[in-house]
Amino acid sequence: MPAVAAAVTTGGAPRPLPSDFQVYGSGSVRPHRVRFDPTDPAFLARLSDGRLAFRVLGPPDVEEAMVLTRVDEPVAVVTGFPLTLVGAAGAVSLWEATIVPPAPAFGCSIALRLAGGAAVYLAPTGITSGIERLDRFPVTVAEVPCHDAPSWAQGAVIYQIFPDRFANGDPGNDPADVAAWGSEPTRVGFMGGDLAGIAATADYLADLGVDVLYLTPIFTSPSNHRYDTVDYLAVDPMLGGDQALADLVAALHRRSIRVLLDVSLNHVHPRFAPFADVVTTGAASPFSGWFQVSSWPARVEVRPQMIEPGDFWHEHVERIREETGVPVVVADGDGAAVAATYDAWYGVPTMPRINLGDPAARRFMLDVVTHWVKRFDIDGWRMDVVRYIDHDFWIEAREELRAVKPDAYLLAEVMGDASRWLAGDEFDATMNYTFRDLCVDFFAKGTIDAATMLEGYLAMTAMYSPAVTAMNHNLIGSHDMPRFLTEAGGDLDRLLLATLFQVTVPGAPGLYYGDEVAMEGGRDPANRGGFPGEGGGDTEHLGRVRSLLRVRRQRPSLLAGGWRLLGYEGDALAYERVAGGERTVVALNLATETVRLPVAIDGDVLWSHGRTRPRRRSLRLGPRSGAVIAG
């Protein structure tokens, strides 16, 4: 198919109108796919300066779009605010505008003009032929959500580390059965990584361009992942204890790198003192309300006849009794092969769930959230399994955290659409696995083309408010997913071009430790291998990533600018970021042949991979190439 260039639209000044009835003529009432919801901050949000950000998601053939406002007092005043095209691909187009509210309260509607001249109007009841007296969305400016988000998180580069596998700075705290560094990772084994080892690499992280260090859990736990916490108020001695964290935070803060900790407030290890007391004391325990026990005493029931040879539980049933202290009994009758008589995460007996409806349990976990900020000055949290915990807890946790540190950042782990948690009263951003899936399908596996990927990207953008989009954790790898290079079949070009896209679109790009040196690994535990250390791994790839992040840091438009699609064809695409008077164009081509995009650009190439030639009338992209170009 021919190359697709985005229609050029600049929005323009507000237009006084005599009426909002049929500004483009009589409207088509076919079931056009137009989405605008003023109760959703993804479509209407209040910015910190009082302006309103509107977004409309429409069909791809929209040529012009306006937000129509009407103020009735003291006299009727109708204004048309032109929307700017962000991009159109596949079956969608995304439009946006930022306006000064015409009044503290007003009505609004949406007007679109399609290719060929047809008009489409959107009112609260849906598509209509024209805007009548009752066909306006009511807007009260003071009630429009304003996301109070930390400005430092906008565009921040977030580097994730699995502490046991990054660097061993103090062999004296290694467990007796520590595995050799760089050996094949296992689910239960330790390699000896610790916080002192991470602190020793602070200069490496700063030179790479890291703004935020995100550590998976560091609290006392018998596992290498530490999502099954035994003591929420202590750093695991195998990681160096509390002092090691204090030293690490200080070393990073001196280099202007912030620190996020990770925790599960949903489930614990059975050795967690309150649960251990429930096991020992039974229903009379003062902590009995902290957990939901369906049958006393709390125990694990096993039906050996139902455990197949080779099954996980065939080898691990005895370990439950030995490692947790929970009684294991043989049960008769029907039921699961292994089942706890208490509520556990996914039914896993070694992860009993906390009942956060119990006031004392709730108070304890809320205090955990603020404790680490008060004592160690951490800068925020990544919260595990967010959708397992009721919304009212997260609202309260945010309020208490912000009372201690007003600019703390809260990152949610939600697979899929996280908009319910990102309305401004719970979390600031999500681990954006939707972004990752789009990147894996397009960049790593090549199962979709640029049009399909961009259609998904535009639809994803319309899921969140501008504030959330600016700080969403756009990851392509994590401890829960196969490494991106492995997904890409070892193709370094695909990894590099995915990284180019990741770090030049709006959001907070997430680098999983070792991806910058081309580490590989399939699903857990293979994706949690030992980091090869400074000077190890693919240093050529590291140099490319480091230079790309340096260019990014030097361009305000790449950190906080608006995003607009310029064009695409096949597996190639180009877009721009604009902030103030600065324009930066990013172009990439995954195809194995040269592609020419009808994008006018005549500026210096700031970073490139492969052959890219900007021209006054077009952009020539060589095979497997990408570039960042000053506009």
C-alpha positions as CSV (number, residue, x, y, z in Angstrom):
1,M,0.0,0.0,0.0
2,P,1.2,3.6,-0.5
3,A,2.8,5.5,2.4
4,V,0.3,7.2,4.7
5,A,1.1,10.8,5.7
6,A,-0.8,12.4,8.6
7,A,-3.1,15.3,7.6
8,V,-1.6,18.6,8.7
9,T,-3.8,20.3,11.2
10,T,-2.8,23.0,13.6
11,G,-6.1,23.5,15.5
12,G,-6.2,27.3,15.4
13,A,-7.8,30.0,17.5
14,P,-11.3,29.6,19.1
15,R,-14.1,30.6,16.7
16,P,-17.1,32.6,17.8
17,L,-20.2,30.8,16.4
18,P,-23.8,32.0,16.0
19,S,-25.0,28.5,17.0
20,D,-23.8,25.0,17.8
21,F,-26.8,23.4,16.0
22,Q,-25.2,22.2,12.7
23,V,-21.8,23.9,12.3
24,Y,-20.8,21.5,9.5
25,G,-24.3,21.1,8.1
26,S,-26.9,18.4,8.7
27,G,-25.3,15.5,10.6
28,S,-25.1,11.8,9.5
29,V,-26.8,9.6,12.0
30,R,-25.2,6.4,11.0
31,P,-23.5,4.6,14.0
32,H,-20.1,6.3,13.7
33,R,-17.5,5.2,16.2
34,V,-16.9,8.4,18.1
35,R,-15.8,8.4,21.8
36,F,-15.9,11.3,24.2
37,D,-16.8,11.0,27.9
38,P,-16.4,14.1,30.1
39,T,-16.5,12.0,33.2
40,D,-13.4,10.1,32.1
41,P,-10.1,12.0,32.7
42,A,-8.7,10.4,29.5
43,F,-11.1,12.6,27.5
44,L,-11.5,15.6,29.8
45,A,-8.9,16.6,32.4
46,R,-8.0,19.8,34.2
47,L,-4.4,20.8,34.1
48,S,-2.5,22.4,37.0
49,D,-2.8,25.8,35.3
50,G,-6.6,25.6,35.1
51,R,-6.9,24.8,31.4
52,L,-8.9,21.9,30.2
53,A,-7.5,19.0,28.0
54,F,-10.0,17.5,25.7
55,R,-9.6,14.3,23.7
56,V,-11.8,12.7,21.1
57,L,-11.4,9.2,19.5
58,G,-13.0,9.0,16.1
59,P,-13.0,7.1,12.8
60,P,-9.9,7.4,10.6
61,D,-11.6,9.6,8.0
62,V,-12.2,12.7,10.2
63,E,-10.8,15.7,8.5
64,E,-11.7,18.4,11.0
65,A,-13.0,18.3,14.6
66,M,-14.2,20.9,17.1
67,V,-15.3,21.0,20.7
68,L,-18.3,23.3,20.8
69,T,-19.0,25.1,24.0
70,R,-22.1,27.1,25.0
71,V,-22.4,29.5,28.0
72,D,-26.0,30.6,28.5
73,E,-25.6,33.3,31.1
74,P,-25.9,36.3,30.9
75,V,-26.4,35.7,27.2
76,A,-25.8,32.7,25.0
77,V,-22.3,32.5,23.7
78,V,-21.1,29.6,21.5
79,T,-17.5,28.9,20.7
80,G,-15.8,26.4,18.6
81,F,-12.4,25.1,19.8
82,P,-10.6,23.3,16.9
83,L,-9.1,20.0,17.8
84,T,-5.6,19.0,16.6
85,L,-5.0,15.6,15.0
86,V,-2.6,13.5,17.0
87,G,-2.7,10.6,14.6
88,A,-4.9,8.3,12.5
89,A,-4.2,4.6,11.8
90,G,-6.3,1.6,11.2
91,A,-9.8,2.2,12.3
92,V,-9.2,5.2,14.6
93,S,-8.0,8.8,14.8
94,L,-7.2,10.7,18.0
95,W,-7.8,14.4,18.4
96,E,-7.0,16.8,21.2
97,A,-7.1,20.4,22.3
98,T,-6.2,22.3,25.4
99,I,-8.5,25.3,26.1
100,V,-9.1,28.0,28.6
101,P,-12.6,27.4,30.0
102,P,-15.1,29.8,28.7
103,A,-16.9,29.9,32.1
104,P,-16.9,28.1,35.5
105,A,-19.7,26.0,34.1
106,F,-20.7,25.4,30.5
107,G,-22.2,22.8,28.1
108,C,-20.2,21.2,25.3
109,S,-20.6,18.9,22.3
110,I,-18.4,17.4,19.6
111,A,-18.5,18.2,15.9
112,L,-16.6,16.3,13.2
113,R,-16.3,16.7,9.5
114,L,-15.5,13.5,7.6
115,A,-13.7,13.1,4.3
116,G,-16.3,13.8,1.6
117,G,-18.0,16.5,3.7
118,A,-20.3,14.5,5.9
119,A,-20.9,15.9,9.4
120,V,-21.1,13.9,12.7
121,Y,-22.2,15.4,16.0
122,L,-21.8,13.7,19.4
123,A,-24.2,14.6,22.3
124,P,-24.8,12.9,25.6
125,T,-27.4,10.6,24.0
126,G,-25.0,9.6,21.2
127,I,-24.7,10.5,17.5
128,T,-27.3,13.1,16.5
129,S,-28.2,15.1,13.4
130,G,-27.5,18.4,15.2
131,I,-27.1,19.9,18.7
132,E,-30.4,20.7,20.2
133,R,-31.3,22.3,23.6
134,L,-30.6,19.3,25.7
135,D,-27.7,17.9,23.6
136,R,-24.8,19.2,25.6
137,F,-22.5,17.6,28.1
138,P,-22.5,19.6,31.3
139,V,-19.0,20.6,32.5
140,T,-18.3,22.2,35.9
141,V,-14.6,23.2,35.8
142,A,-14.0,22.7,39.5
143,E,-15.3,19.1,39.3
144,V,-13.1,18.1,36.4
145,P,-10.3,15.7,37.7
146,C,-6.9,17.3,38.1
147,H,-4.2,14.7,38.6
148,D,-1.8,15.9,41.3
149,A,1.2,14.0,39.9
150,P,4.9,14.5,40.7
151,S,6.5,16.5,38.0
152,W,9.9,14.7,38.3
153,A,8.3,11.4,37.1
154,Q,7.3,12.9,33.8
155,G,9.5,11.3,31.2
156,A,11.8,9.7,33.8
157,V,13.9,6.7,32.8
158,I,13.1,3.9,35.3
159,Y,15.6,1.1,35.7
160,Q,14.3,-2.1,37.3
161,I,16.6,-4.4,39.3
162,F,16.0,-7.8,40.7
163,P,18.3,-7.4,43.7
164,D,19.6,-11.0,44.0
165,R,20.8,-11.0,40.4
166,F,22.4,-7.6,39.8
167,A,25.7,-7.4,41.8
168,N,27.3,-9.0,44.8
169,G,28.9,-6.3,46.9
170,D,29.3,-8.2,50.1
171,P,29.9,-12.0,49.9
172,G,29.8,-12.0,53.7
173,N,26.0,-11.9,53.6
174,D,25.6,-14.7,51.0
175,P,23.6,-17.8,52.0
176,A,25.5,-21.0,52.5
177,D,24.2,-22.6,49.3
178,V,24.7,-19.5,47.1
179,A,24.9,-20.4,43.4
180,A,27.8,-19.3,41.2
181,W,27.3,-15.9,39.7
182,G,26.0,-16.2,36.1
183,S,24.9,-19.8,36.5
184,E,21.5,-20.9,35.2
185,P,18.9,-19.1,37.4
186,T,16.4,-21.2,39.4
187,R,13.1,-20.4,41.0
188,V,14.4,-21.0,44.5
189,G,18.2,-20.5,44.4
190,F,20.2,-17.4,45.3
191,M,23.2,-15.8,43.5
192,G,24.2,-13.4,46.3
193,G,23.2,-10.1,44.8
194,D,22.7,-7.3,47.4
195,L,22.2,-3.6,48.0
196,A,26.0,-2.9,48.4
197,G,26.5,-4.3,44.9
198,I,23.9,-2.0,43.5
199,A,25.4,1.0,45.3
200,A,28.8,0.2,43.8
201,T,27.2,0.6,40.3
202,A,25.7,4.0,41.0
203,D,28.0,5.7,38.6
204,Y,27.2,3.2,35.9
205,L,23.5,3.9,36.4
206,A,24.0,7.6,36.3
207,D,26.1,7.4,33.2
208,L,23.5,5.2,31.5
209,G,20.9,8.0,32.0
210,V,18.8,6.4,34.8
211,D,16.5,8.8,36.6
212,V,14.7,6.3,38.9
213,L,15.9,3.0,40.4
214,Y,13.0,0.5,40.9
215,L,13.9,-2.4,43.2
216,T,11.8,-5.5,43.4
217,P,11.1,-6.4,47.1
218,I,13.9,-6.1,49.6
219,F,12.2,-7.1,52.8
220,T,13.0,-10.2,54.9
221,S,11.8,-13.3,53.1
222,P,12.9,-16.8,52.4
223,S,12.5,-16.5,48.6
224,N,14.7,-14.8,46.0
225,H,11.8,-12.7,44.7
226,R,10.7,-11.7,48.2
227,Y,7.0,-11.1,47.3
228,D,6.2,-13.4,50.3
229,T,7.3,-11.0,53.1
230,V,8.2,-12.2,56.6
231,D,9.1,-8.8,58.1
232,Y,7.8,-5.6,56.4
233,L,9.9,-3.4,58.6
234,A,13.4,-4.8,57.9
235,V,15.6,-5.1,54.9
236,D,16.6,-8.8,54.3
237,P,20.0,-9.5,56.0
238,M,21.0,-11.3,52.8
239,L,20.7,-7.9,51.0
240,G,22.7,-6.1,53.7
241,G,20.1,-5.0,56.1
242,D,18.7,-1.6,56.8
243,Q,22.1,0.2,56.7
244,A,22.7,-1.1,53.2
245,L,19.5,0.6,52.0
246,A,20.3,3.8,53.7
247,D,23.7,3.8,52.0
248,L,22.2,3.0,48.6
249,V,19.5,5.7,48.8
250,A,22.2,8.2,49.8
251,A,24.5,7.2,46.9
252,L,21.7,7.4,44.4
253,H,20.2,10.7,45.7
254,R,23.7,12.3,45.4
255,R,23.5,11.4,41.7
256,S,19.9,12.7,41.4
257,I,18.5,9.2,41.0
258,R,15.3,8.5,42.9
259,V,14.3,5.2,44.5
260,L,11.1,3.2,44.2
261,L,10.6,0.2,46.4
262,D,8.2,-2.7,45.6
263,V,5.9,-4.6,47.9
264,S,2.9,-6.8,48.0
265,L,0.4,-5.7,50.7
266,N,-2.0,-8.4,49.6
267,H,-0.2,-11.6,50.8
268,V,2.6,-12.6,53.2
269,H,4.8,-15.5,54.0
270,P,3.4,-17.9,56.6
271,R,6.3,-17.0,58.9
272,F,4.9,-13.4,59.0
273,A,4.5,-13.0,62.8
274,P,0.7,-12.4,62.9
275,F,0.0,-15.4,60.7
276,A,2.4,-17.6,62.6
277,D,0.5,-16.7,65.7
278,V,-2.7,-17.6,64.1
279,V,-1.2,-21.0,63.2
280,T,0.0,-21.5,66.8
281,T,-2.8,-20.0,68.8
282,G,-5.8,-20.7,66.5
283,A,-9.0,-18.7,66.5
284,A,-8.1,-17.2,69.9
285,S,-5.2,-15.3,68.3
286,P,-5.4,-11.5,68.5
287,F,-4.5,-11.6,64.8
288,S,-7.3,-14.0,63.7
289,G,-9.2,-11.2,62.0
290,W,-6.1,-10.4,59.9
291,F,-6.7,-13.5,57.8
292,Q,-9.8,-15.4,56.5
293,V,-9.7,-18.9,57.8
294,S,-12.5,-21.1,56.5
295,S,-11.8,-24.1,58.8
296,W,-9.8,-24.1,62.1
297,P,-7.1,-24.8,62.8
298,A,-5.4,-23.1,59.8
299,R,-3.8,-25.9,57.8
300,V,-3.0,-27.3,54.4
301,E,-4.9,-30.3,53.3
302,V,-3.3,-32.8,50.9
303,R,-4.9,-35.5,48.8
304,P,-1.8,-37.6,47.7
305,Q,-3.8,-39.7,45.3
306,M,-4.5,-36.6,43.2
307,I,-0.9,-35.5,42.9
308,E,0.6,-36.8,39.6
309,P,4.3,-37.8,39.3
310,G,6.2,-34.8,38.1
311,D,3.6,-32.4,39.5
312,F,5.1,-29.3,41.3
313,W,3.5,-30.5,44.6
314,H,5.0,-33.9,44.3
315,E,8.3,-32.5,45.4
316,H,7.2,-29.5,47.4
317,V,4.4,-30.7,49.8
318,E,6.9,-31.6,52.5
319,R,8.6,-28.2,52.1
320,I,5.4,-26.5,53.1
321,R,5.6,-28.0,56.6
322,E,9.3,-27.6,56.9
323,E,9.6,-24.0,55.7
324,T,6.3,-22.4,56.9
325,G,5.3,-24.1,60.1
326,V,1.8,-24.7,58.7
327,P,0.4,-28.1,59.6
328,V,0.0,-30.4,56.5
329,V,-2.7,-33.1,56.9
330,V,-3.9,-35.8,54.6
331,A,-7.6,-35.3,53.6
332,D,-10.2,-37.6,52.3
333,G,-13.0,-37.0,49.8
334,D,-13.2,-34.6,47.0
335,G,-11.2,-31.4,46.7
336,A,-8.0,-30.0,45.3
337,A,-4.8,-31.9,45.5
338,V,-3.3,-29.3,47.8
339,A,-5.6,-26.7,49.5
340,A,-5.2,-24.3,52.4
341,T,-8.1,-23.7,54.8
342,Y,-7.3,-20.1,54.7
343,D,-7.5,-17.5,51.9
344,A,-4.3,-17.4,49.9
345,W,-3.2,-15.6,46.7
346,Y,-4.2,-17.8,43.8
347,G,-4.7,-20.6,46.4
348,V,-0.9,-20.9,47.0
349,P,-0.5,-22.1,50.6
350,T,2.7,-20.2,51.1
351,M,1.1,-16.9,50.4
352,P,-1.8,-16.3,52.8
353,R,-3.8,-13.2,52.0
354,I,-4.1,-10.3,54.4
355,N,-7.7,-9.2,55.3
356,L,-7.4,-5.5,54.8
357,G,-11.0,-5.1,56.0
358,D,-9.7,-5.8,59.5
359,P,-8.9,-2.4,61.1
360,A,-5.6,-3.5,62.8
361,A,-4.3,-5.3,59.6
362,R,-5.2,-2.3,57.5
363,R,-3.5,0.1,59.9
364,F,-0.3,-2.0,59.9
365,M,-0.1,-2.0,56.1
366,L,-0.8,1.7,55.8
367,D,2.0,2.3,58.3
368,V,4.3,0.1,56.1
369,V,3.7,2.5,53.2
370,T,4.8,5.6,55.2
371,H,7.5,3.9,57.3
372,W,10.1,3.5,54.4
373,V,9.5,7.1,53.3
374,K,10.0,8.5,56.8
375,R,13.0,6.4,57.7
376,F,14.9,6.1,54.4
377,D,13.5,8.9,52.2
378,I,12.5,6.7,49.4
379,D,10.6,8.4,46.6
380,G,7.7,6.2,46.0
381,W,6.3,2.7,45.6
382,R,5.5,0.1,42.9
383,M,2.6,-1.8,44.3
384,D,2.2,-5.5,43.5
385,V,-1.1,-7.2,42.5
386,V,-3.1,-4.0,42.8
387,R,-6.4,-5.4,41.5
388,Y,-6.6,-7.8,44.4
389,I,-7.0,-5.0,46.9
390,D,-10.1,-2.8,47.3
391,H,-10.0,0.7,45.9
392,D,-10.7,2.4,49.2
393,F,-7.5,1.1,50.7
394,W,-5.4,2.6,47.8
395,I,-7.2,5.9,48.2
396,E,-6.3,6.0,51.9
397,A,-2.7,4.8,51.2
398,R,-2.2,7.6,48.7
399,E,-3.5,10.2,51.1
400,E,-1.2,9.1,53.9
401,L,1.8,8.7,51.7
402,R,1.3,12.2,50.2
403,A,0.9,13.7,53.7
404,V,4.5,12.5,54.4
405,K,6.0,13.2,51.0
406,P,3.8,15.3,48.7
407,D,5.7,14.4,45.5
408,A,5.9,10.6,46.1
409,Y,5.2,8.5,43.0
410,L,2.8,5.5,43.1
411,L,3.1,2.9,40.4
412,A,0.5,0.2,40.0
413,E,0.9,-3.3,38.7
414,V,-2.2,-3.8,36.6
415,M,-2.3,-6.1,33.6
416,G,-4.4,-4.4,30.9
417,D,-6.5,-1.3,31.2
418,A,-5.6,0.4,34.5
419,S,-7.8,3.5,34.0
420,R,-10.0,2.7,37.1
421,W,-6.9,3.1,39.3
422,L,-5.5,6.2,37.5
423,A,-8.3,8.7,38.0
424,G,-6.1,10.8,40.3
425,D,-7.1,9.4,43.7
426,E,-5.2,6.2,43.8
427,F,-2.1,5.8,41.5
428,D,0.0,8.0,39.3
429,A,0.8,5.4,36.6
430,T,0.7,1.8,35.7
431,M,3.3,-0.8,34.6
432,N,2.1,-0.4,31.0
433,Y,1.9,-4.0,29.8
434,T,-0.5,-2.8,27.0
435,F,2.5,-0.9,25.6
436,R,4.7,-3.9,26.0
437,D,2.3,-6.2,24.1
438,L,2.2,-3.7,21.2
439,C,6.0,-3.6,21.1
440,V,6.4,-7.3,21.3
441,D,3.9,-8.0,18.5
442,F,5.4,-5.3,16.2
443,F,9.1,-5.0,17.0
444,A,9.9,-8.4,18.4
445,K,7.7,-10.8,16.6
446,G,6.6,-8.9,13.5
447,T,3.1,-10.3,13.7
448,I,1.5,-6.9,13.1
449,D,2.4,-4.0,10.8
450,A,2.9,-0.3,11.7
451,A,-0.8,0.6,11.0
452,T,-2.0,-2.0,13.5
453,M,0.5,-1.1,16.1
454,L,-0.2,2.6,15.8
455,E,-3.9,2.0,15.9
456,G,-3.3,0.2,19.2
457,Y,-1.0,2.9,20.4
458,L,-3.6,5.7,19.7
459,A,-6.3,3.7,21.4
460,M,-4.0,3.1,24.4
461,T,-3.3,6.8,24.6
462,A,-7.0,7.4,24.8
463,M,-7.2,5.2,27.9
464,Y,-5.4,7.7,30.2
465,S,-5.3,11.4,31.0
466,P,-2.4,13.4,29.6
467,A,-0.8,13.5,33.1
468,V,-0.8,9.7,33.3
469,T,0.4,9.3,29.8
470,A,3.4,11.5,30.6
471,M,4.5,9.3,33.4
472,N,3.2,5.8,32.6
473,H,5.9,3.1,33.0
474,N,6.4,2.1,29.4
475,L,8.2,-1.2,29.7
476,I,9.3,-3.8,27.2
477,G,10.8,-6.2,29.8
478,S,10.3,-7.1,33.5
479,H,10.9,-9.9,35.9
480,D,7.5,-11.3,35.1
481,M,8.0,-11.5,31.3
482,P,10.5,-13.2,28.9
483,R,13.3,-10.8,28.0
484,F,12.6,-8.7,24.9
485,L,15.6,-10.0,23.0
486,T,14.5,-13.6,23.5
487,E,11.0,-12.6,22.3
488,A,12.8,-11.1,19.2
489,G,14.6,-14.4,18.5
490,G,18.0,-12.8,19.4
491,D,17.6,-10.0,16.8
492,L,19.5,-7.0,18.1
493,D,18.0,-4.6,15.5
494,R,14.5,-5.3,16.7
495,L,15.6,-4.7,20.4
496,L,17.3,-1.4,19.5
497,L,14.4,-0.1,17.4
498,A,12.0,-1.0,20.1
499,T,14.1,0.8,22.6
500,L,14.2,3.8,20.3
501,F,10.4,3.9,20.2
502,Q,10.1,3.3,23.9
503,V,12.4,6.2,25.0
504,T,11.0,8.7,22.5
505,V,7.3,8.5,23.0
506,P,5.5,10.1,26.0
507,G,5.9,8.3,29.3
508,A,8.5,7.0,31.7
509,P,10.5,4.3,29.8
510,G,11.3,1.3,31.8
511,L,14.6,-0.5,31.3
512,Y,14.9,-4.0,32.8
513,Y,18.4,-4.6,34.1
514,G,20.6,-6.2,31.5
515,D,18.5,-5.3,28.5
516,E,20.9,-2.5,27.8
517,V,23.7,-5.2,27.4
518,A,21.4,-7.5,25.4
519,M,20.7,-10.1,28.1
520,E,18.4,-13.0,27.0
521,G,16.1,-15.3,29.0
522,G,12.7,-16.9,28.6
523,R,10.0,-17.0,31.3
524,D,10.8,-17.0,35.0
525,P,13.3,-18.0,36.2
526,A,15.3,-17.7,33.0
527,N,14.6,-13.9,32.7
528,R,16.2,-13.3,36.1
529,G,19.8,-14.2,35.2
530,G,22.9,-12.7,36.8
531,F,23.9,-9.3,35.4
532,P,27.3,-9.6,33.7
533,G,28.6,-6.4,35.4
534,E,30.1,-3.3,34.0
535,G,32.1,-4.2,30.9
536,G,30.2,-7.4,30.4
537,G,27.5,-8.3,27.9
538,D,27.1,-6.6,24.6
539,T,29.0,-3.3,25.1
540,E,28.3,-2.2,21.6
541,H,24.6,-2.3,22.2
542,L,25.1,-0.6,25.5
543,G,26.9,2.2,23.8
544,R,24.0,2.7,21.4
545,V,21.4,2.8,24.3
546,R,23.6,5.1,26.3
547,S,24.0,7.6,23.5
548,L,20.3,7.5,22.7
549,L,19.4,8.3,26.3
550,R,21.9,11.2,26.3
551,V,20.2,12.7,23.2
552,R,16.9,12.2,24.9
553,R,18.0,14.1,28.0
554,Q,19.3,17.0,25.9
555,R,15.9,17.4,24.1
556,P,13.1,18.9,26.2
557,S,10.7,17.9,23.5
558,L,11.5,14.2,24.0
559,L,11.0,14.6,27.8
560,A,7.8,16.5,27.9
561,G,6.6,17.4,24.4
562,G,3.4,16.6,22.6
563,W,3.4,13.6,20.3
564,R,2.0,13.6,16.7
565,L,2.1,10.9,14.0
566,L,3.7,12.1,10.8
567,G,3.3,9.0,8.6
568,Y,3.8,5.3,8.2
569,E,4.1,2.6,5.6
570,G,4.4,-1.2,6.0
571,D,6.9,-1.6,9.0
572,A,8.1,2.0,9.0
573,L,6.8,5.1,10.8
574,A,7.7,8.6,11.8
575,Y,6.4,11.0,14.5
576,E,7.3,14.2,16.1
577,R,7.6,15.6,19.6
578,V,7.2,19.3,20.1
579,A,7.8,21.5,23.2
580,G,8.1,25.2,23.1
581,G,10.0,26.1,20.0
582,E,11.8,22.7,19.8
583,R,10.7,20.0,17.4
584,T,12.2,16.5,17.3
585,V,11.4,13.9,14.6
586,V,11.8,10.2,15.3
587,A,11.7,7.7,12.4
588,L,12.3,4.0,12.2
589,N,12.0,1.2,9.7
590,L,11.8,-2.5,10.7
591,A,11.6,-3.7,7.2
592,T,14.5,-5.3,5.3
593,E,14.1,-2.9,2.4
594,T,14.4,0.9,2.1
595,V,11.2,2.9,2.7
596,R,10.5,6.5,1.8
597,L,8.0,8.4,3.9
598,P,6.3,11.7,2.7
599,V,7.6,13.5,5.7
600,A,9.3,16.9,5.3
601,I,12.3,17.3,7.5
602,D,15.5,19.3,7.1
603,G,17.5,19.1,10.3
604,D,20.5,17.5,11.9
605,V,20.5,13.8,12.7
606,L,21.2,13.6,16.4
607,W,21.2,9.8,16.7
608,S,20.9,7.0,14.1
609,H,21.1,3.3,13.5
610,G,21.4,2.2,9.9
611,R,21.0,4.6,7.0
612,T,18.5,7.4,7.4
613,R,18.4,10.4,5.0
614,P,16.1,13.4,5.9
615,R,15.1,15.4,2.8
616,R,13.1,18.6,2.4
617,R,10.2,16.7,0.9
618,S,10.6,13.1,2.2
619,L,12.4,10.9,4.6
620,R,14.4,7.9,3.3
621,L,14.8,5.0,5.8
622,G,17.2,2.2,5.0
623,P,16.6,-1.4,6.1
624,R,16.4,-1.9,9.9
625,S,17.2,1.8,10.6
626,G,16.1,4.5,13.0
627,A,17.0,8.1,13.7
628,V,16.3,11.0,16.0
629,I,16.4,14.2,13.9
630,A,16.3,17.9,15.0
631,G,13.2,19.5,13.4
